[in-house]
């Protein structure tokens, strides 16, 4: 209910005089009350009794368009899959058990790779790297309005297995799934690459519906990653495209939604390792992946 802001003195006058005063001021009082509440809210109007405000002939435009532009992924779901799990090395038997990936049976998961320990400095594991980048990526995507689901957050002893990782993305009906990794190739092999699914139709695997959109997602991420991090595509596969097509990864074979793996660099190469162990560079990596996802989902 609008606040009654008539001057208290008015109510102490004789009825006739009060009626005359209010009749003369009625239009102004009513307009001022609505203008005050319309521009400042009922609470603001209630704190300034007896004062009106002329409506602004050029009201401030709605902020909705700007808000939409700042949150382009509102209503979209992205699943971020941190490769491996920091606890996997303690569960060799469990992660070694085979699961069905459609084309074959493959180990539940692996421990991942790491940088080389040197000069008294401990090795930096791929599992630690992927979790850090995934946290940064999640934050960047949520800032743009996306709902982000992590396949794990080091909140379980090991895993999830590769078939479960795929299932998490499928059950979330994700608009995009990105699995974050780092490679363990030979020294001198440098750069990033994005793994996209090959066409597979065997057993429980059928990637035909996701091959094309997954490749588009991979291309968008590769372009944004190179631009944001300043690192080139891998010099040891993909013919300089930054893309690698594979049919042997359960996380891709069993996916029913667009999905890619991002190998952010080679942990076994000293120059790449220097980047991967840098927090500032990992932030750029996460931003590059996020930018690629945005351009993909915006079409």
Secondary structure as UniProt FT lines:
FT   HELIX           8..12
FT   HELIX           15..40
FT   HELIX           42..46
FT   TURN            49..50
FT   HELIX           64..70
FT   TURN            71..75
FT   STRAND          77..82
FT   TURN            86..87
FT   HELIX           88..90
FT   HELIX           92..96
FT   STRAND          98..100
FT   STRAND          105..107
FT   TURN            119..120
FT   HELIX           126..143
FT   TURN            144..145
FT   STRAND          147..150
FT   HELIX           162..171
FT   TURN            172..173
FT   STRAND          176..183
FT   TURN            187..188
FT   STRAND          192..197
FT   STRAND          201..202
FT   TURN            203..204
FT   STRAND          205..206
FT   HELIX           208..229
FT   HELIX           238..240
FT   STRAND          243..246
FT   HELIX           250..253
FT   STRAND          259..266
FT   TURN            267..268
FT   HELIX           270..276
FT   HELIX           279..297
//
